Amino acid sequence: MSTCKMIKTERILHLKSSRGRKVRVVREHYVRDRVPCYSALCQAYCDNGGKVLPGDLTHYVVPDVGVVVDYQEILEIRELQGIVFTQTACQAVHHCKGRRQYNRLRNLLKDPRHDCVLFANEFQEFSFCLRDNGESHEQWQTRCVYSAAVWYYNHLAGMMDIVMITEDPDVIAQYTNLHSGVYVISVQEYLQNFWSALEGARELYSSICQARQEKESEVTEREFADHLPAEVLEAGIKSGRYIQGTLNVNKHRAQTEASVRIEGLSNKNTVELTSEVLVYGNKSRNRAVHGDMVVVELLPKSEWRGKVSALTKGQLEEKNAQDIQSKPMPTGNVVGILQRNWRDYVVTFPTQESTQSQSRNSQRILTVPWDYRIPKIRINTQQAEALQDHRVVVRIDSWENTSLYPNGHNVRVLGRAGDLETEIQTILIENSINVPPFSDAQLKEMPMNSPEKPWKVDPSEVIERRDLRESHLVFSIDPVDCEDVDDALSVRSLAGGKVVELGVHIADVTHFVSEGSLTDLEARARATTYYLADRRYDMLPANLSADLCSLLGGVDRYAMSVLWQLDAHTLAVNNVWYGRTIIRSSYQLHYELAQALLSGEHAEVPELTNFSPSETDSKLAQLTQALEILTHVARHLRVQRDRGGALELEGVEVRAQLDNEKNITALVPRQPLEIHETVAECMIYANHWVARKIQETFPHQALLRHHPLPRQEFFTLLVDSAKSRGFTIDTGSNKALADSLDRAVDPQDPLLNRVLRMMATQAMSQALYFSTGAISEDQYYHYGLALDRYTHFTSPIRRYADIMVHRLLTAAIGVEKGQSPAKALATNKELDELAHHINKKNRAAQRVQKASTELFQCLYFKERDPHTGQYCVADAVIYAIRDNGVLAFVPLYGMKGPVYMKSREGRVLSAGQDGPCEWQSGSIRCYSDRIVTTSLIGTTTFTLFSHITVRICVHSSWCHADSVNLELVSNRPHQGVTPHQTPSHDRSQLVQEVVRLAEEATQQAQVKAGWQHKLSKEEQEFCQTKSPNLYLLLEEIRELSLMGLEYATKA
């Protein structure tokens, strides 16, 4: 048995009191003779649960404190094996680099894909070191790490050499020959001698070294004020003098305008404070970067400013005197930073002409981040010339108060700016999305299913599960050619027609994905499937998502099912059953086919082609009756939610046209079908009832989804805009809002109601996952769906939240049977952390989808002459008035953008007699519902919701993302193609055309270079779907009441 000894040590923490006196803190420290070593070579019977280092390596490597603190990203390279992180080094990271970097290190240690472990050296009796008198803290840390390395060598009986790596030459000289089998070398020497093939690691090391050696030799004067000490900030926040919050830089005015969203406001004297404090100018930002947790001191009220309400083209280098400010708001300066939230940034190296003004001899280059909100980053590199016009991933190292810009180092090169793959990878990295190919170890966890070895139902599962294969008519309804079918439906009459049984059957992903497995950890990290305009990155490997977990027609599949017994007349719930089942879907229908059957139209059902005419008629009648009952039930469910105030907001309604090779050839407006709403209501119903079940069983540790009430001030634009057209929008409740939106209809202009719903969507809060133990029960309510409890249960193939809910439901069913959960459930704290992680990844997924769509729009229009291209001129609807123009919505392409009516030279756009507009000298007047331009040719008025003709062109940028600009052509509606006559050149055709042009350009470059490109395995696996895949847009039809709501982000 392990013994425990108590050693009393005195550690002096240099904390100063208000009088400047040091406080001495004495702590008792406990050590043990047995601490897990996590090595496969261990012969001392250590309790090595979890990840262990393999025994077939040539050595283990122990980095010292300086290496872990400054070179952590090198240690994150997966190829490096046998890394032992000491407790001493990890604590140093927490102290020196902050919680964000420390959490990154913790996640690295937890990740089974990385061959590294944590050794608690300060709790091991024979590796623990007392600090000697006169010994510096850094010397003591080095001695602790070396002592741990020696302990490892002795503990493993000399069977494994130990290499300690450091960047301190004095440490190398001191410890090199102290102990046989323990080697002390530099990081550079280690990489050269042991990992010579890892060229990327050596380049990264060189880049970090250059960044660390960077000194601000040119600037000695302070450019920024010092940040206040932590204890002063803490005291100021408690007293109300200072305000803490997250810095949010305005991407349209990144040089001048930022705001801090207030958190934990306790200043009773600042009653005028709303939720934001304006931080104006870079100096006031005081080296804070977008996303940092900062502390702000308010300026005197006489110095408060307002936000600029004029449209902005590109970036403002300085304040434009013509810009009109809104009402003054609380304004302040950043006085301290509580937490740096630096991440990987994509930057572009300037061209040779741009760098001539920089110091080319020292190769200190100011790179421009892709994100407008991030300041320029100074990089010290010897490759500046080779990296011109390239996108490069960099990390910020420091930002001293003597420098106008932060210093950083480059991590890796993405490619030339403007190339399609480079831009796609840029979008992913800028949103912190990492989707590497599934590893061999993860794929080995998957069951086999091949023609030689087909997957079969396990006989033991037949005993444990409810078998519905013969008793129930199960069918699925999805978009055409859908591969990952994660839900199916059933309906039948019981008790002589007095009872209707409704069934929702969801793929049983948790049967194949065990909790804690490599596949589960990867799915948890991704949290969702990422859908881009031309590809998708799956949350689960394809042999699950498109095969064994897909409820395909005519094959046996495991499912999680919810079955309701409803009164046939009132449709009241008599009984509900939850459980694991075995199903065999009889029909794999698509929406249009199911709607045709409901409408009594002639339709060919593929599954019935081999039956006789009489059998076909019989089975078709049975299927049609099931669809009719299902639709009847769904109508009732929708009416119930409508009475409660359910909202139907503006969303993307499309359908895909595919060729024989399943490539999307066009995307045309989808005519709303009742079957869409039928399926959606059944899914919402299942999600609601599962939420009730898991919350009632686990009241403090269930994963639910709520939609908070929107803030009333966000509805101001909607209410005022509707009022200008004579409509009253009541935002007092969700039901009042839904009813007023239903009434706000102009028979002469159907688009008006669509635009109003789009504006209502923008005003909404986002729906979020949460743990029931984290908030009060009155906050569970889902505003958009008008439900008291809601969760996500119906899409475990593409959402990790649904996987967690399946596990909770399985545990709840077990509790009902008197069984204990097989594994301990996640605590409220763990579940709350997971909910925040999933919410964060969902927001990233929304941004990626939006950015990729905008990328393809730009690439498409970039290839066309805006003055002659047929599809570059379109109809637009004005939905907001600004001081120097309007915001317009283009229904044909589903895009929004600014339309400028006043130039920086002071010229305005005026319309002639026939409608065409031209720039003239004149003036502009702005009102709440209209904007009026006056020039020599007359006065032109543009009102809210009026139709105008715009020209679509592209504003190109070598360092940022290209953007689509809308130019006013005429103050009259466009008489060309309307949204109801959309040509094949819509958004899907747009994507296909861009991909084709990119491939042609690549092939031409390859031919010119005289070689044929061969896709690497990584490239093939990264682009999991070669043809344009907009499946998410189609799949989200299932939740029509939330379309545009749950995926809406505020502009």
BAKEDO-395837 format. One record per residue (C-alpha): y, x, z. Coordinates in steps of 0.5 Angstrom, whole numbers, plus 500, padded with zeros to 3 digits. Layout:
BEGIN
YXZ;...
// end
This chain:
BEGIN
500500500;507502498;511505504;518504505;523509509;530507511;535513509;542512512;547515507;555515508;559513501;566514501;569509496;576511495;579504496;587504498;590499503;597496502;599502506;595507502;590509507;583510504;577506507;571509508;565504507;558506510;552503507;544504508;540506503;532504502;527508498;520507497;514512495;512507489;517505484;514503477;514508472;513504466;508509462;502508459;499515462;500513469;494514473;498512480;497505479;504503479;506496478;508497471;509489469;512488462;514493457;511500458;512507454;506509449;502515451;501518444;508521444;510528444;515527449;519522453;527523453;532522459;539522457;544524462;550519464;555522459;550521453;549514456;556512457;559515450;553515445;549509447;549506440;545512438;540510443;540503440;537506434;530503434;526509431;528513437;522512442;520514449;527513452;528513460;534510462;536512469;539507474;544512475;546512468;546505468;550504474;555509470;556505464;557498468;563502472;566506466;565501460;565494463;560488464;560487456;557494455;553494461;550487458;548490452;544496455;541491459;539487453;537493450;532494456;529487455;528487448;521489446;522492440;526498443;521503446;525504452;525503460;529503466;527507472;530506478;531513480;535512486;530508490;524513489;523517495;522523491;527523485;533520490;538525491;543525497;550528495;552535498;558536501;563539496;559536490;563532485;561525483;559528476;555534478;551529483;550524477;547530473;543532479;540525480;538525472;535531472;531530479;528523475;526528469;522532474;519527477;517524471;513530469;510531476;508523476;505524469;501530471;504534466;501530460;508528457;513533456;520531458;527532454;533531458;539531453;546532455;553534452;555538457;554546456;554548463;549543465;544546459;545553462;544551469;538547468;534549462;529554466;529551473;522547471;516548466;515542462;522539463;527541457;535540457;538540450;544538447;544531443;545535437;540539438;535534440;537530433;536536429;529538432;526532433;529526429;531530423;529525418;534520421;540522417;544516420;543518427;546525425;552522422;553517427;553522432;558526428;562520427;562519435;564526436;570526432;572520435;572523442;575529440;581525437;587527441;594524440;598530438;603527434;605522439;607524446;612518448;609512451;609506446;606501451;607500458;601502463;596497465;597494472;591497477;586492478;587490485;594488483;592484478;587480482;592479487;597477482;592472479;591469486;598468488;600465482;605470479;600472473;596468469;589470466;586468460;583470453;588473448;587469441;591472435;594467430;590469423;596467419;601471423;597476426;603481427;607477431;604471434;598470439;597466445;593466451;589460453;590459461;584460465;584458473;591456473;594456480;601457480;604451483;611453481;610453473;609445472;611446465;605450463;600447458;594450456;597456453;602462453;605465447;605472447;610474441;610481438;605487438;609490444;608484448;601484447;600491450;594494446;590487448;585486442;583479440;578476444;580480450;580477457;588479459;593478465;600475463;606475466;611470464;618471462;624468464;625461461;631463457;626468453;621463452;620462444;616457440;611457435;613458427;611451424;612454417;607455412;605463411;602466405;598472407;601477413;608477416;610484417;616481421;619475423;622471417;629468419;628462415;621460419;623454423;620455430;617449434;619447441;620453446;613454450;611458456;612466453;609472457;607479456;600482457;600486464;593488464;586487461;580484465;575485460;575488453;571484448;570489443;565488438;563491431;569491426;568491418;574495416;576498409;578505407;585505403;585508396;588515395;595513394;595509400;593515404;598520401;603518407;597519412;595526415;589528410;588535412;586532419;582526416;585521421;585515417;588508418;583503416;584496415;580491419;577485414;579480420;587479420;587479427;585486429;590492429;589498424;584502427;584510426;578513424;577521424;572523418;571528413;568522408;575519407;575520400;568518398;569512402;575509399;575502397;569501401;567496407;565500413;562498420;567501426;567501433;573502437;573507443;580507446;587505445;592510449;599508451;601513447;598511440;600505436;593504434;586504437;582510436;575509433;569511429;565509423;558506424;555505417;557504410;556497407;558498400;564497395;569492397;568486392;561487391;557480393;552483398;557487401;562481402;556477405;554483410;561483412;561476414;555476418;557482422;564479423;561474426;556478430;550475427;544480426;538478422;533483421;527482417;521479422;517485424;510486423;509485431;512479430;508477424;502479427;503473432;502468427;496464425;493465419;493460413;490462406;486460401;480465404;482463411;485456411;488454418;484448422;485444428;482447434;477442437;479443444;486441441;483434439;480433446;487434449;492431444;492424442;489423435;494419430;490421424;487414423;490409427;498410424;501410418;505416418;510418413;516423412;523422409;527428407;531431401;527432394;523438395;524440402;519445405;521445412;519438414;520438422;520430423;516424421;516417422;511411423;512404425;506398426;506391428;501390435;499384439;499379433;506381431;509380438;510388438;513393434;511400435;516405433;514413432;518419431;513425430;516432431;513439429;510442435;513449434;512451441;504451440;505457436;511460439;509462446;514463451;516470452;513472445;516477440;517471436;520467441;525472443;527473436;528466435;532466442;536471440;538468433;538461436;539457430;537458422;543461418;545457412;550461407;552458400;546462396;541464402;539462409;536466414;531463418;530462425;522463425;518466420;516463413;509461415;511457421;517454418;515452411;507451413;504451419;510447423;512443417;509436417;507436409;503430406;496430406;494435412;493435419;499438423;500438431;506434433;510432439;511425439;515419442;512412441;516406443;513399444;519394442;519386443;519384436;524379437;529382441;527389440;528391447;523397449;517394453;514401454;515409451;510414451;511421450;506426448;502431444;499429438;495430431;498427425;496427418;502425414;500420408;507420404;512425403;518421401;525423399;531419400;532416393;524414393;524411399;531407398;528405391;522402395;526398400;531395394;524393391;525397385;520400381;518407383;512412383;509414389;506421388;500420393;498413390;497416382;489417383;488410386;486404382;492399381;489394386;489399391;496402389;499395390;496394397;498401399;505400396;506394400;504397406;508402405;514398403;513393409;513399414;520401411;523394412;521394419;523401420;530399417;530393421;530397427;535402425;540397424;539394431;540401434;546402430;549396432;548397439;551404439;557401435;558396440;559402445;564406440;560410436;564414431;563415423;567421421;568425415;562429413;559433406;555428402;552431397;545431393;542437390;539437383;534442382;530445376;523446375;523453378;527449384;533452383;539448384;543447378;548442380;551439387;554432385;557427390;551423394;552415394;551413401;544410402;541406407;535410408;540416410;542412416;535409418;532416419;539418422;538413427;531414429;532421430;538420435;534415438;528420440;533425442;536420447;530418450;527425451;534427454;533421459;526423460;527431462;534429466;530424470;524429471;528435472;535433474;538440475;535444470;535440463;538442457;542437454;548436449;554433451;561431447;567432451;572427450;578430446;585431448;590426446;595431444;590433438;591426436;598426434;598428427;593423426;596417429;603419426;600420419;597413419;603410422;607412416;602408412;602402416;596403420;595404428;590408430;588407438;585413441;584410448;577410447;571412442;570405440;578403440;578410435;572407431;575400430;582403428;579408423;575402420;581398419;585403416;583402409;587402403;584398397;588402392;586408395;579409398;581417399;586415404;580413409;576419408;582423409;584420416;577421418;577428416;583429421;580425426;574430426;579436426;582433433;575432436;572437441;566440439;559438442;556443446;549444450;549445457;544445463;544439468;545443474;552446471;556440471;557433474;553427471;559423469;560429464;554428460;557423456;556424448;563421446;561421438;555418439;557413445;550415449;550417456;545422455;543426449;539432447;536436441;529435440;528433433;529440429;525445433;524449426;531451426;534450433;532454439;535449443;530444441;524449442;527449450;527441450;520441447;518446453;521441458;518435455;511438456;513440463;515433464;509430462;505434466;509433472;508425471;500427470;501431477;500437474;504444475;508447470;504453467;510457467;516457472;522453469;528456467;533456473;540452472;543459472;538461466;539455463;546455463;547462460;542460455;546454453;552458452;548463448;546458443;553455443;556461441;551462436;552455433;559457432;558463429;553459424;559454422;564460421;559464417;557457413;564456412;566463410;560464405;562457401;570460401;567467398;563463393;569459391;574465390;569469386;568463382;575461380;577469380;573469373;577464370;584463368;588458372;592456367;587455361;581453366;579446365;576446372;582450375;586444375;585438380;587432384;589433391;592429397;597431402;595430409;600434413;607436412;610443414;617446414;616449407;611445404;605441405;597441406;593438401;586436400;582437394;576432394;573435387;571441391;572439398;577444400;583444403;589449403;597450403;602448397;608451398;614448396;619453398;619460396;622466400;627467395;630460397;627456390;624450391;619446387;622440383;619435379;621433372;621426369;614426367;612429373;611437372;614441377;618447376;622452381;629451381;635453386;636448391;634445398;629442402;628437407;622436412;621429415;615427419;612423413;615426407;618432404;624432400;626437395;633437391;635441385;639441379;634437376;634432381;631430388;623429389;620426394;613428397;610423402;604423406;597421402;600421396;596424390;599430387;596435381;594442383;592449380;587453384;588460383;585466388;590471392;586477392;586483397;583489397;582490405;581482407;577476404;580473398;583466399;584460394;591458393;594451391;600451386;603445385;603442378;605435378;607430383;603425380;595424380;591429376;588424370;582429369;576429372;576425378;571426384;567420382;566423375;564430378;562435373;556440374;561445375;561443382;560447389;553448387;554450380;559454383;554458387;549459381;555461377;557467381;550469383;549470375;555474374;554478380;547480377;549481370;555486373;549489377;545490371;550493367;552498372;544500372;544500365;550504364;547509370;541510366;536507372;533500374;534498381;528496385;529491391;527494397;523491402;528490407;533487401;527482399;526480406;534479408;535474402;530469404;532464399;533467392;536461389;542457392;540454398;545448401;539445405;543445411;548440408;542436406;538436412;544434417;544427413;539426419;545425424;550422420;554419426;556427427;557429420;563433421;564432428;558437431;560442425;567441426;572447428;579447429;583450424;
// end
